[in-house]
């Protein structure tokens, strides 16, 4: 049981790790994007939240992950 909990915990940690969205940024700058729950595939994209969400729901996405892709990347260095 202890090993199972350990591996389950590792799996959950891996699911929370950062995703590389470079290709999404390059293709969808300034747009709203709906990603799959695993954040690996773009299901819909557009300039309006309502349109994008309804398009994703029409494709069968029950809980859309919504992202506003920035127009340019500005570095951020810590702070309060």
N, C-alpha and C positions, 0 to 999 in steps of 0.2 A: 504493500500500500504506500509506503514511504517513497519508493522509486516512482510509482505512478504519479504521485503528487509532484515530485520533483520534475519529471518530464512534462507534465501538464503545465507547470509554472513556466518552464523554459519555452514551451510552445506559445503560451500567452504573451510572454515578453517579446518573442520574435514578431508576433502580430502587431505589436505597438511600435516597432522600430520605424524610423524615418523611411519614406519612399522617395525614390528619385523621380521627380516629375519634370525633368528637363525637357523631354519631348513634348509634354503637355504644354509647358510654358512657350516653347518655340512655335507651336501650332495655334494656340488659343489665347494669345496675349489680349488682355482687356475684356475677355468674355467670361460668362458664367458657364461652369462645366459640372455635369453630374458624372460621378465616378461610380463604379461597382463597389460593393461593400468592402472588397479587398483592396480598393484604390489602385487597381491595375489596368482598368479599361475605361475609356470615355464612352458613356452611353448617350449623352446629348450635350450640345453646346450652343450658346447663343447669347444675345445681348440682354435678354429679359429672364428674370428668375422664373416667373410663371410659365413662360413658354418652355423653358428647359426642363422644369420639373414635370410638366404635363407630358412632354415628349418622352421623358424617361419612364414615367408611369405607364404610358401606352406600350412601351417596350417590355413591361413586366417588372420594373424595378420597384420594390415595395418600400424600401427605406433608402432614398437617394442620399449620397454623400455629395454635398454641394460645395463648390469651390469657386471663388472669384480669382481668376488668374491676373496677376498684376501686369501693368503695361511695361514696367521696367523693374529690375531687381536693384534695390538699394541696400547696401550692407548695413547691418545693425550690430553695434558693439555694446553689449550689456548696459545696465543703468537701472535707475529706479523709476 
